[in-house]
Amino acid sequence: MRWTLRDIQAGRLGLSPVSEEDLRVLIELGLIELHDDGPTLTPTGIEILNG
């Protein structure tokens, strides 16, 4: 999941699409939010990557 968070943060989803299941899990864990322009990291998601 860490690589998925990095791809979301870097905006590489066009090159490495994320499965719907992975998105669901990340949302449930509070690591990402979905917006009109796609998934974005929450402060918790950013903390996980920087931690």
Secondary structure as UniProt FT lines:
FT   HELIX           2..10
FT   TURN            13..15
FT   HELIX           20..28
FT   TURN            29..30
FT   STRAND          32..35
FT   TURN            36..37
FT   STRAND          38..41
FT   HELIX           43..50
//
